Amino acid sequence: METMAMILGVVSGLHFVAPDLKPDVTIATAVAMQITYAIVCRIFAAQRSRPPGPWLIAGFFGGIVVFVALLIAGESQTAEGD
């Protein structure tokens, strides 16, 4: 359980902010953070004319890294007349 807490804590960034949390609290909070990243990525992708489904999944597994990539990527360049 401690290994899973460490992995989720690092992926979510929680370990760097609060390294002394108990493993069960770390896991619950990290999963909640990943769900939040996924939802925010989906919303931003839809607003930027990108397919929201893949960004939802990527946001859940990639967290803040995927969110920053989405912000940097900007709007999708679609051809006019589609």
Sequence and secondary structure as in RCSB ss.txt:
>XXXX:A:sequence
METMAMILGVVSGLHFVAPDLKPDVTIATAVAMQITYAIVCRIFAAQRSRPPGPWLIAGFFGGIVVFVALLIAGE
SQTAEGD
>XXXX:A:secstr
 HHHHHHHHHHHSHHHH TTS HHHHHHHHHHHHHHHHHHHHHHHHHTTS HHHHHHHHHHHTHHHHHHHHHH S
    TT 
